[in-house]
Each structure stands twice: as C-alpha cells, then as structure tokens.
Amino acid sequence: MKEKNGFNNNSSVKTITHVKQTIFAFLILILISTCGYNVESDFISTPSPAADFNGAPLSGVQPLTVNFTDRSSGEITSYEWDFDNDGTVDSVTSGDVTYQYNDEGTYSVKLTVTGQYVSHEEVRTDYITVISVPQSISGLVLWLRADAITGLSNNDLVDVWSDSSGNGNDATQAGVNRPTYKTGEKNGKPVVRFDGSANYLDFTSLNMQPATVFAVVKYELPATNAPFLGNDTNNEFFGYYSNTIYYYMPTANMSVVNATPATFQIITGHAQPPGSNS
C-alpha cells in the first residue's frame, strides 16, 4: 500500500489498535482492583445477633415484678423489649431489665436484637401468668395482707395492720415493739417482719370457734419462743414455738402443716368450741 504523508497505512492501523487495547486493559485493571477492595472491606465476618432471655418469677399475683435476664449473643447494637407482645416496644434497655405487670392475664414476651446488618427476635408464648388478688372473700373473720398496707415505706414501723375482711379486726401496736414493714421482700411483694422476740401486734378477740387459719410465713433462726400476733386478754394469738408457727386459743385442737426453717409454711388450725368431743 502506498504511503501518505510519510506514514504506512497498515502500520498506522496497528499502532492505533495497540493503543486502544492498552487503554482497555488499563481500565479493566482499575475496575478489578477497585471491586476487589470493596468486596474485601464490606464483607468482614461478624457474629450475627441472636436474641435469648429468661424471666423470673414466671407467675404470681398482681402487681407482679419480673426480672428478665438477657442471654443474647453476637454483635448487638440495639434492643427492643415487648413485654406483652402487642407490637409496641416497651423498653430499649440493653442487657437485663425489670418489668411490672399490673393486670391479670397471660403474657407473651418478645425481644428483638439488631446488629450491623440483620435483626433477630425471640418470642416466648404465654410466658408470664399474672393472677388477680380477690378484694373480698365471704366468710372471713380476719384477713391481714401485707400488700394492702398503704402509707408506709421500706423499714417503717407498723402501727396498724388493717383487716381486709371488712370486719374491722385491725392489728395494732402503739409501743416500742412494733414490727417492720419491708418492701419487695418476697417475689417482689412486701412483708411485715417480726423480730422473733419482742415485736407484737394486738387484735380484738376473734372468738373463732370453730376456725380454720391459713397463713403464709417465712421464719429464720434463731428466734425466741413467743407470740407475735394476738389478743392478750383472751390469751388468743399466733406464735412461734419450737420451729413452728401456730395459732393458739383456749380449748383449741390444732392441726399444723410444718416445714423446715427458712422456708414458707402453710399453717392450718382448727379450734373447737368448749365441751366439744370431736
């Protein structure tokens, strides 16, 4: 082929083609290098979040305070607690949390944890059971409820423990031997604490003949054998004697369900009227 202006046409084509290939190869090299860097940085391995928890206690009377222990794992950036699984987030607290259930019912609980890229949820169906406390029970002579005491704070002395039966048999003490009101002592519930020696509350004679007495008590050793609730005039009282909580009344025949020290007891007493042979 003839040359024009001193250039060979074939060589010119080859040279231009070579330049294009070089530029194309250079662009591919840049793209591959850039993509490789992004892939490497975006997919660094991190533990995925996994929601898990335990609650205690799982049942009780209202209001019920439940302590939730977080057992989640992985890389977690946020928490969402839904204590009744109604779709509304009740708490975003990380780690262990506490929640109070005020209404009777059975509740499912959901925990959602979120990491950098994904979320995970754990739902415990029908996990918490809250039982209502009856406000009145027919046929009662005396009903002393520590959770019905109002106006006292933790470690306050108890002057009056009101009778919830509606009969007005309040237990009172105006002297120095008053028991102590303790909040959140047992399963989140308050108690009235007697010192096992001098603490005492007095009530009007109940004259329960016959009678069945139920009490939930926790006692700790050492303790002195002594009455802690009763009526001095009629010698009618609840007392502690020989590792046993008992109800005493003249001519009473007692039936006691006992337990070891430092545990709860259910005590059943049956008082017979004078002259009864049964």
C-alpha positions as CSV (number, residue, x, y, z in Angstrom):
1,M,0.0,0.0,0.0
2,K,1.2,3.5,-0.7
3,E,2.3,5.8,2.0
4,K,0.7,9.1,2.5
5,N,2.4,11.9,4.2
6,G,5.2,9.6,5.1
7,F,3.0,7.0,7.0
8,N,2.3,3.5,6.1
9,N,-1.5,2.9,6.3
10,N,-1.2,-0.6,7.8
11,S,1.3,0.4,10.4
12,S,-0.9,3.3,11.5
13,V,-3.9,0.9,12.0
14,K,-1.8,-1.5,14.0
15,T,-0.4,1.3,16.2
16,I,-3.9,2.7,16.9
17,T,-5.3,-0.7,17.7
18,H,-2.4,-1.4,20.1
19,V,-3.1,1.9,21.9
20,K,-6.8,1.1,22.3
21,Q,-6.0,-2.4,23.7
22,T,-3.6,-0.9,26.2
23,I,-6.1,1.7,27.4
24,F,-8.9,-1.0,27.7
25,A,-6.6,-3.3,29.6
26,F,-5.7,-0.5,32.0
27,L,-9.3,0.3,32.7
28,I,-10.1,-3.3,33.4
29,L,-7.2,-3.4,35.8
30,I,-8.5,-0.4,37.7
31,L,-12.0,-1.8,37.9
32,I,-10.9,-5.2,39.1
33,S,-8.6,-3.6,41.7
34,T,-11.4,-1.3,43.0
35,C,-14.0,-4.0,43.2
36,G,-11.7,-6.3,45.0
37,Y,-11.1,-3.7,47.7
38,N,-14.8,-3.1,48.2
39,V,-15.7,-6.7,48.4
40,E,-13.0,-7.3,51.0
41,S,-14.0,-4.4,53.2
42,D,-17.8,-4.8,53.0
43,F,-17.9,-8.5,54.0
44,I,-15.7,-8.7,57.1
45,S,-17.1,-11.6,59.1
46,T,-19.0,-10.5,62.3
47,P,-21.2,-12.7,64.7
48,S,-24.9,-12.4,63.8
49,P,-27.2,-11.3,66.7
50,A,-29.3,-13.9,68.4
51,A,-32.0,-12.9,70.9
52,D,-32.4,-15.0,74.0
53,F,-33.6,-14.3,77.6
54,N,-35.0,-15.8,80.8
55,G,-37.6,-14.3,83.2
56,A,-38.3,-14.9,86.9
57,P,-40.7,-15.3,88.5
58,L,-42.9,-16.5,85.7
59,S,-46.2,-16.3,87.7
60,G,-47.7,-14.6,90.7
61,V,-50.3,-12.2,91.9
62,Q,-50.7,-8.7,90.7
63,P,-48.8,-6.5,90.6
64,L,-46.1,-8.9,89.5
65,T,-42.5,-7.7,89.1
66,V,-40.5,-9.9,86.6
67,N,-36.7,-9.7,86.2
68,F,-35.6,-10.5,82.7
69,T,-32.0,-11.8,82.2
70,D,-30.5,-11.1,78.8
71,R,-28.8,-14.1,77.2
72,S,-28.4,-12.8,73.7
73,S,-25.2,-13.3,71.7
74,G,-23.4,-11.8,68.7
75,E,-22.7,-8.2,67.7
76,I,-25.7,-6.2,69.0
77,T,-26.3,-2.5,68.5
78,S,-29.9,-2.2,69.8
79,Y,-32.5,-3.9,71.9
80,E,-36.3,-3.8,71.7
81,W,-38.4,-5.4,74.6
82,D,-42.1,-6.0,74.0
83,F,-43.3,-7.4,77.4
84,D,-46.8,-8.3,76.2
85,N,-46.1,-8.9,72.5
86,D,-48.6,-6.3,71.4
87,G,-46.4,-4.7,68.8
88,T,-45.4,-1.8,71.0
89,V,-41.8,-1.5,72.2
90,D,-41.9,-1.2,76.0
91,S,-38.1,-0.8,76.6
92,V,-34.9,-0.3,74.6
93,T,-32.7,-1.0,77.6
94,S,-29.7,-3.2,76.7
95,G,-29.0,-6.2,78.9
96,D,-31.1,-7.2,82.0
97,V,-34.4,-5.4,82.6
98,T,-37.3,-5.4,85.1
99,Y,-40.9,-5.0,84.3
100,Q,-44.1,-4.8,86.4
101,Y,-47.3,-6.5,85.3
102,N,-50.3,-4.7,86.9
103,D,-53.2,-6.6,85.3
104,E,-54.3,-10.1,85.5
105,G,-53.6,-12.3,82.4
106,T,-51.2,-14.4,80.4
107,Y,-48.5,-12.6,78.5
108,S,-46.2,-13.4,75.7
109,V,-42.8,-11.7,75.6
110,K,-40.7,-10.7,72.6
111,L,-37.1,-9.5,72.5
112,T,-35.6,-8.1,69.2
113,V,-31.9,-7.5,68.9
114,T,-30.3,-5.8,65.9
115,G,-26.7,-5.9,64.7
116,Q,-24.9,-4.1,61.9
117,Y,-26.9,-5.7,59.1
118,V,-29.6,-8.0,60.5
119,S,-32.1,-8.4,63.3
120,H,-33.3,-11.4,65.3
121,E,-36.2,-11.9,67.6
122,E,-37.2,-14.4,70.3
123,V,-40.8,-14.8,71.3
124,R,-41.9,-16.7,74.5
125,T,-45.5,-17.5,74.0
126,D,-47.8,-17.4,77.2
127,Y,-44.6,-16.9,79.2
128,I,-45.9,-14.8,82.2
129,T,-49.1,-15.5,84.2
130,V,-50.5,-12.8,86.5
131,I,-53.2,-13.8,88.9
132,S,-55.6,-11.3,90.4
133,V,-55.9,-10.8,94.1
134,P,-59.6,-11.0,95.3
135,Q,-60.6,-7.9,97.1
136,S,-63.1,-9.7,99.3
137,I,-63.8,-13.3,100.4
138,S,-67.0,-14.2,102.1
139,G,-67.0,-15.8,105.5
140,L,-63.6,-14.5,106.6
141,V,-63.1,-13.2,110.2
142,L,-59.7,-11.8,109.7
143,W,-57.6,-11.1,106.6
144,L,-54.2,-9.4,107.1
145,R,-52.5,-8.7,103.8
146,A,-49.0,-7.0,103.7
147,D,-49.6,-5.8,100.1
148,A,-52.7,-4.0,101.3
149,I,-50.8,-1.8,103.7
150,T,-50.6,1.8,102.4
151,G,-48.7,4.9,103.5
152,L,-45.5,3.1,104.6
153,S,-42.1,3.0,103.1
154,N,-39.4,0.3,103.5
155,N,-38.3,-0.2,107.1
156,D,-41.1,1.9,108.6
157,L,-42.7,0.6,111.8
158,V,-46.2,-0.8,111.6
159,D,-48.7,0.9,113.9
160,V,-51.8,-0.6,112.2
161,W,-52.2,-3.6,110.0
162,S,-55.7,-3.2,108.6
163,D,-58.1,-6.1,108.4
164,S,-59.1,-6.7,104.7
165,S,-62.0,-9.0,105.7
166,G,-64.3,-6.0,106.3
167,N,-64.9,-6.9,110.0
168,G,-62.6,-4.2,111.4
169,N,-60.3,-6.6,113.3
170,D,-57.3,-4.4,112.7
171,A,-53.9,-5.5,114.3
172,T,-52.4,-2.5,116.2
173,Q,-49.3,-1.6,118.2
174,A,-48.5,1.8,119.7
175,G,-45.5,0.9,121.7
176,V,-41.9,0.2,121.0
177,N,-42.4,-3.4,120.0
178,R,-43.9,-2.6,116.5
179,P,-42.9,-4.9,113.6
180,T,-41.2,-3.5,110.5
181,Y,-42.7,-3.1,107.0
182,K,-40.4,-4.4,104.2
183,T,-41.0,-3.7,100.5
184,G,-40.1,-6.2,97.7
185,E,-39.0,-8.8,100.2
186,K,-40.5,-12.0,98.7
187,N,-41.1,-12.3,95.0
188,G,-41.4,-8.5,94.8
189,K,-44.1,-8.4,97.5
190,P,-44.0,-6.6,100.8
191,V,-44.0,-8.3,104.2
192,V,-44.4,-7.5,107.8
193,R,-41.3,-8.6,109.7
194,F,-41.4,-9.5,113.3
195,D,-38.0,-9.8,115.1
196,G,-38.9,-13.2,116.7
197,S,-38.6,-11.8,120.2
198,A,-40.4,-8.6,121.2
199,N,-42.3,-7.5,118.1
200,Y,-46.1,-7.9,118.5
201,L,-49.4,-6.7,117.1
202,D,-52.6,-6.9,119.1
203,F,-56.1,-7.5,117.6
204,T,-59.6,-7.6,119.1
205,S,-60.7,-11.1,120.2
206,L,-61.7,-13.1,117.2
207,N,-63.6,-15.8,119.1
208,M,-63.2,-18.2,116.2
209,Q,-65.0,-21.4,117.3
210,P,-64.6,-23.5,115.2
211,A,-62.0,-21.9,112.9
212,T,-59.6,-22.6,110.1
213,V,-56.5,-20.5,109.9
214,F,-54.3,-20.2,106.9
215,A,-51.0,-18.3,107.0
216,V,-48.0,-17.9,104.7
217,V,-44.9,-17.3,106.8
218,K,-41.2,-17.4,106.4
219,Y,-39.2,-17.7,109.6
220,E,-35.4,-17.6,110.2
221,L,-33.4,-19.0,113.1
222,P,-32.6,-18.1,115.8
223,A,-35.9,-16.9,117.1
224,T,-37.4,-16.8,120.6
225,N,-40.5,-18.8,121.5
226,A,-43.0,-16.0,121.7
227,P,-46.4,-14.8,120.4
228,F,-46.3,-12.2,117.7
229,L,-49.9,-11.5,116.8
230,G,-52.9,-11.9,119.1
231,N,-55.1,-10.8,122.0
232,D,-53.5,-10.7,125.4
233,T,-56.8,-10.5,127.4
234,N,-58.3,-13.7,125.9
235,N,-54.9,-15.5,125.5
236,E,-55.6,-15.9,121.8
237,F,-52.7,-15.5,119.5
238,F,-50.4,-16.6,116.7
239,G,-46.9,-17.5,117.9
240,Y,-43.6,-19.2,117.3
241,Y,-42.6,-22.2,119.3
242,S,-40.1,-25.0,118.6
243,N,-39.5,-24.1,114.9
244,T,-43.3,-24.0,114.3
245,I,-45.7,-21.2,113.7
246,Y,-49.0,-21.9,115.5
247,Y,-52.4,-20.4,116.3
248,Y,-53.4,-20.8,120.0
249,M,-56.8,-20.4,121.6
250,P,-58.2,-22.0,124.8
251,T,-59.7,-25.4,124.1
252,A,-58.3,-25.4,120.6
253,N,-57.2,-28.6,118.9
254,M,-54.5,-27.7,116.4
255,S,-53.6,-29.2,113.1
256,V,-50.3,-27.8,111.8
257,V,-48.6,-28.4,108.5
258,N,-44.9,-27.8,109.4
259,A,-41.8,-27.1,107.3
260,T,-38.1,-26.7,107.8
261,P,-36.7,-23.3,109.0
262,A,-36.2,-20.5,106.5
263,T,-39.0,-21.8,104.2
264,F,-42.6,-20.9,103.6
265,Q,-45.3,-22.6,105.6
266,I,-49.0,-23.1,105.3
267,I,-50.5,-23.5,108.7
268,T,-54.0,-24.9,109.3
269,G,-55.5,-24.6,112.7
270,H,-58.9,-25.9,113.8
271,A,-60.4,-24.5,117.0
272,Q,-63.1,-26.4,118.7
273,P,-65.8,-24.8,121.0
274,P,-65.7,-25.7,124.7
275,G,-67.2,-29.1,125.5
276,S,-66.7,-30.5,122.0
277,N,-65.5,-34.1,121.8
278,S,-64.7,-34.0,118.1
